[in-house]
Amino acid sequence: MKRSLFFLTITLTCLTNIGLSQNDVGQDQRIEKIVKRYKDSLGLAGMSVSVIQNNKVKFKKSFGYANLELDVPMTNSSVYRIWSVSKQFCAVSILKLEAADKLELSDPISKYLDSLPSTWKDITIEQLLNHTGGIKDYLNDFKEGQKLHSTSFEIVKDSTRVLKFSSGNDWSYTNTGYWVLTKIVESVSGQKYQDYLQNEYFTPLNMRYTQKMDYYNIIKNRVNGYRNVKGVMKNSTRYLDENHLADGDAELISNNEDLSIWTKALFSGEIIELELLEKAWNYSKYNNGDKIDASSIIYYDENTSYGMGWFISELAGQKIIWTPGAGRGFSTTIFSVPSSDLNIIVLCNARRFLIADKIAKDIATEIVKRN
């Protein structure tokens, strides 16, 4: 009798494992189908995708080419410019310093920084995090030829001293605000911002490829960026940001491996307590109490709002949060469904605005509807 029960238990366990394995294979096939549909229909050069659920990597694969001219295949170690996904690291750093009682989100930035324009002095740290501070964007609020991508912080500070609106009364996505936040990190921590990232995250987590973008240094596994012009693939121009000086907004390069490590550590509470991190995933509000409307950027979702470093909306009744990156040659995102413990990383080496977001959202939709 005991022997029969033993073999029955073993049989049921094996059948369960086979069922789970078949489900995983089916999910992988569905994810690949979504990826290939976008890649083929839009003529994307290459892509890397990770799906992490319940803190386990369920899918990690790369497609296409890192360099079309040299026929270099894309791999999970291929290093992309992640653009505004960099903001996630900046936002987490501020929250981490708040958790250490080094600052308060409600503090005016003038408490930590000297020589600010008088118009900036009442802006709070939280208003920089949620883009309601009113500071002009040094990239997108200036005409071509007048952009401040290669200028010092002092020049940017002077050029953006006139606010777009009174702080807290409107919303406007601004890279300048996140550059200012890095100056606060430096003031409070006593470290240069990139040193802070290295010491707090990259070294402890063994994120070997993540660093500030530099076109002049030799970067192993660097991916080339492309743009599709009337069906013809072209190299993406880069002259505008070869001397990119800013931090905190769009400066980092990384890959599928490192961002998977980061995402697992972040959403497991290893980097910062989830209770504190979740503040960044709540809808921010204007001074009048209304929820922020961020649909001017996320044009495909009119219900999009913003927290602190993350855009916020809903998918099948569940909150979704994501940090997108878009710039010359690349589209990237870290997309999450917290209630399903689901995180999706999509990295593309093609300049299609927010296309990584759309791919990630389609993958999330496929997984959520089957859970």
C-alpha positions in Angstrom: 0.0 0.0 0.0 2.8 2.4 1.0 4.7 1.5 -2.2 1.5 2.2 -4.3 1.0 5.6 -2.7 4.7 6.4 -3.2 4.5 5.7 -7.0 1.2 7.6 -7.2 2.8 10.6 -5.6 5.8 10.4 -8.0 3.5 10.0 -11.0 1.3 13.0 -10.0 4.4 15.1 -9.4 5.9 14.2 -12.8 2.6 15.0 -14.6 2.3 18.4 -12.8 5.9 19.2 -13.8 5.2 18.2 -17.4 2.1 20.4 -17.4 4.0 23.4 -16.0 6.8 22.8 -18.6 4.2 22.7 -21.4 2.7 25.9 -20.1 6.1 27.6 -20.1 6.8 26.4 -23.6 3.4 27.7 -24.8 4.0 31.1 -23.1 7.5 31.4 -24.7 6.0 30.7 -28.1 3.3 33.3 -27.6 5.9 35.9 -26.5 8.1 35.2 -29.5 5.1 35.5 -31.8 4.4 39.0 -30.4 8.1 40.0 -30.7 8.5 38.7 -34.2 5.3 40.4 -35.4 6.6 43.8 -34.3 10.1 43.2 -35.6 9.0 42.0 -39.0 6.2 44.5 -39.5 8.2 47.5 -38.5 11.6 46.4 -39.8 13.3 46.6 -36.4 17.0 45.8 -36.4 17.1 43.9 -33.2 15.6 43.4 -29.8 16.1 41.9 -26.3 13.3 40.8 -24.1 13.0 39.5 -20.5 9.9 38.4 -18.6 10.3 38.1 -14.8 7.4 36.8 -12.8 7.3 35.9 -9.1 11.0 37.1 -9.0 12.0 34.3 -11.5 13.2 34.9 -15.1 10.6 33.1 -17.2 11.8 34.3 -20.6 15.0 35.9 -21.7 15.9 36.1 -25.4 17.4 38.4 -28.0 16.5 38.7 -31.7 18.0 40.2 -34.8 21.2 42.2 -35.0 23.3 44.4 -32.8 25.2 45.7 -35.9 23.8 45.3 -39.4 26.9 46.3 -41.2 29.1 43.7 -39.4 26.3 41.0 -39.1 26.7 40.9 -35.3 23.7 39.0 -33.8 21.9 40.5 -30.8 22.5 38.7 -27.5 21.4 39.2 -23.9 24.8 40.7 -23.2 24.4 43.3 -26.0 24.6 46.8 -24.5 21.9 49.4 -25.4 21.5 53.1 -24.7 18.5 52.9 -22.4 17.7 56.6 -22.5 15.0 57.6 -20.0 14.9 54.2 -18.2 17.9 56.0 -16.5 15.3 58.0 -14.6 14.3 54.9 -12.7 17.7 54.7 -11.1 17.6 58.4 -10.2 14.1 58.2 -8.6 15.1 55.1 -6.6 18.2 56.9 -5.4 16.1 59.8 -4.0 13.7 57.4 -2.3 16.6 55.4 -0.8 18.1 58.6 0.6 14.7 59.5 2.0 14.5 56.1 3.7 17.9 56.8 5.3 16.5 60.1 6.7 18.8 62.1 4.5 16.1 64.2 2.9 12.3 64.7 2.7 10.4 64.7 -0.6 8.5 67.8 0.6 11.7 69.7 1.1 12.4 72.6 -1.3 15.4 71.9 -3.5 17.0 75.1 -2.2 17.6 73.3 1.1 20.3 71.2 -0.6 21.5 73.3 -3.5 23.1 76.8 -3.6 23.0 79.4 -6.3 19.6 78.4 -7.8 17.5 80.8 -9.9 15.1 82.6 -7.6 12.2 81.0 -9.6 13.3 77.5 -8.6 13.7 78.0 -4.9 10.3 76.9 -3.8 10.2 73.8 -6.0 10.1 70.6 -4.0 12.0 67.4 -4.6 8.7 65.6 -5.1 7.8 68.1 -7.8 11.0 67.3 -9.7 10.3 63.6 -9.4 6.8 63.9 -10.8 7.5 66.6 -13.4 5.3 69.3 -11.9 8.1 71.7 -11.0 7.7 73.8 -14.1 11.4 73.7 -15.1 12.0 73.7 -18.9 13.4 70.6 -20.6 17.0 71.4 -21.8 16.3 69.1 -24.8 12.7 69.4 -25.9 11.8 73.0 -25.0 14.5 74.5 -27.2 14.6 74.7 -31.0 17.0 72.5 -33.0 20.4 74.1 -32.9 19.7 75.6 -29.5 19.4 72.4 -27.5 21.6 72.3 -24.4 22.7 68.7 -24.6 26.5 69.5 -24.5 26.4 72.4 -22.1 27.3 72.6 -18.4 24.7 72.4 -15.6 25.4 76.1 -14.9 24.4 77.1 -18.4 21.3 74.9 -18.4 20.3 76.4 -15.0 20.6 79.9 -16.3 18.8 79.1 -19.6 15.9 77.4 -17.9 15.4 79.9 -15.0 12.0 81.1 -16.4 9.5 78.5 -15.5 6.9 77.1 -17.9 4.3 77.3 -15.2 4.0 77.8 -11.4 5.3 74.7 -9.6 2.6 72.1 -8.9 0.0 73.6 -11.2 0.7 71.7 -14.4 2.7 68.7 -15.8 5.5 68.8 -18.3 8.1 66.0 -18.8 11.5 67.5 -18.2 15.0 66.0 -18.3 16.4 69.0 -16.5 14.5 68.2 -13.4 16.2 64.8 -13.1 19.6 66.4 -13.7 18.8 68.7 -10.7 17.9 65.6 -8.6 21.3 64.1 -9.2 22.9 67.3 -7.8 20.8 66.7 -4.7 22.0 63.0 -4.5 25.6 64.4 -4.7 24.9 67.0 -2.0 23.4 64.6 0.4 25.6 61.5 -0.2 28.9 63.3 -0.6 29.6 61.3 -3.8 29.5 62.0 -7.5 26.2 60.7 -8.9 27.8 58.1 -11.1 29.9 56.9 -8.2 26.8 56.7 -6.0 25.1 54.4 -8.6 28.2 52.3 -8.9 28.7 51.9 -5.1 25.0 51.4 -4.2 23.8 49.3 -7.1 26.1 48.3 -9.9 28.9 46.8 -7.9 26.8 45.1 -5.1 24.5 43.6 -7.7 27.3 42.7 -10.2 25.8 44.8 -13.0 28.9 44.6 -15.0 27.8 46.5 -18.1 25.7 49.3 -16.8 27.4 52.7 -16.8 27.2 56.2 -18.2 27.2 56.3 -22.0 30.5 57.3 -23.6 31.0 57.3 -27.4 34.8 57.5 -27.1 35.5 54.7 -24.8 35.5 51.1 -26.1 32.4 49.4 -24.7 32.2 45.7 -25.1 29.1 44.4 -26.8 27.9 47.9 -27.7 24.8 48.0 -29.9 24.5 50.3 -32.9 21.3 52.4 -33.1 19.2 52.6 -36.2 16.2 54.4 -37.7 13.9 53.2 -40.5 13.5 55.9 -43.2 10.8 55.0 -45.7 11.5 51.3 -45.4 15.3 51.7 -45.5 17.4 51.1 -42.4 19.8 54.0 -41.6 22.4 54.5 -38.9 20.9 56.8 -36.3 22.8 60.1 -36.1 24.5 60.7 -32.8 26.3 64.0 -33.1 23.8 65.8 -30.8 24.7 63.8 -27.7 28.4 62.8 -28.1 29.2 65.2 -25.4 26.1 64.5 -23.3 26.9 65.9 -19.9 23.7 65.4 -17.9 23.1 62.7 -15.3 19.9 61.1 -14.1 17.8 61.6 -17.2 19.0 59.5 -20.1 22.7 58.8 -19.7 23.0 55.1 -19.0 23.8 52.1 -21.1 22.9 48.6 -20.0 21.7 45.2 -21.3 19.1 42.5 -20.8 21.3 40.7 -18.2 21.9 43.7 -16.0 18.4 45.1 -16.2 17.0 41.7 -15.2 19.3 41.7 -12.2 18.2 45.2 -11.3 14.5 44.5 -11.7 14.6 41.3 -9.6 16.4 43.2 -6.8 14.2 46.2 -7.0 10.9 44.3 -6.9 12.0 41.9 -4.2 12.7 44.7 -1.8 16.5 44.1 -1.9 17.3 47.7 -2.9 14.6 49.5 -0.9 11.6 48.4 1.1 8.7 47.8 -1.2 6.4 49.9 1.1 8.6 52.9 0.4 9.0 52.2 -3.3 5.3 51.9 -3.7 5.0 55.6 -3.0 6.5 56.2 -6.5 3.8 54.0 -8.0 0.9 56.1 -6.7 -0.7 58.8 -8.8 0.8 62.2 -8.3 -1.5 65.2 -8.0 -1.5 68.9 -8.9 -1.8 71.5 -6.2 -5.6 71.5 -6.6 -5.8 67.7 -5.8 -6.5 66.5 -9.4 -4.6 63.5 -10.7 -1.8 64.2 -13.1 -2.6 63.7 -16.8 0.5 62.4 -18.6 -1.2 61.4 -21.9 0.6 64.2 -23.7 3.6 61.8 -23.8 1.9 58.4 -23.8 -0.2 59.3 -26.8 -1.7 55.8 -27.1 -3.3 55.8 -23.6 -5.4 58.7 -22.6 -5.7 57.5 -19.1 -2.0 57.6 -18.4 -0.8 59.4 -15.2 2.5 59.7 -13.5 4.0 58.8 -10.1 7.7 59.4 -9.4 9.9 58.0 -12.1 7.1 55.7 -13.4 4.1 56.3 -15.7 0.9 54.7 -14.4 -2.2 53.3 -16.1 -4.4 50.2 -16.0 -4.5 46.9 -17.8 -7.4 44.5 -17.4 -8.3 46.2 -14.2 -4.7 46.0 -12.8 -2.4 48.9 -12.2 0.5 49.0 -14.6 3.7 51.1 -14.1 6.6 51.6 -16.5 9.7 53.7 -17.2 10.2 54.2 -20.9 13.2 55.3 -22.8 13.2 56.8 -26.3 16.0 58.6 -28.2 18.3 58.5 -31.2 18.5 54.9 -32.3 16.8 53.2 -29.4 13.4 52.5 -27.7 13.5 50.8 -24.3 11.2 50.1 -21.3 10.9 48.4 -17.9 7.1 47.6 -17.7 5.5 46.1 -14.6 2.2 44.8 -13.3 2.8 44.8 -9.5 -0.3 42.9 -8.5 0.7 40.0 -10.8 4.4 40.3 -9.8 5.1 40.6 -13.5 8.0 42.7 -15.0 8.9 42.9 -18.7 12.1 44.4 -20.1 12.1 45.3 -23.8 15.2 46.9 -25.5 15.1 47.8 -29.2 17.9 49.3 -31.3 15.5 51.3 -33.5 14.2 54.8 -33.1 10.5 54.1 -33.0 8.9 56.3 -30.3 7.7 54.2 -27.4 7.5 51.0 -29.5 9.2 49.1 -26.7 6.3 50.1 -24.4 3.7 48.7 -26.9 5.6 45.4 -27.2 5.8 45.1 -23.4 2.1 45.9 -23.0 1.1 43.3 -25.6 3.2 40.7 -23.8 1.8 41.7 -20.4 -1.8 41.5 -21.8 -1.0 37.9 -23.1 0.3 36.8 -19.8 -2.3 38.5 -17.5 -5.3 37.2 -19.4 -4.0 33.6 -18.9 -3.3 33.9 -15.2 
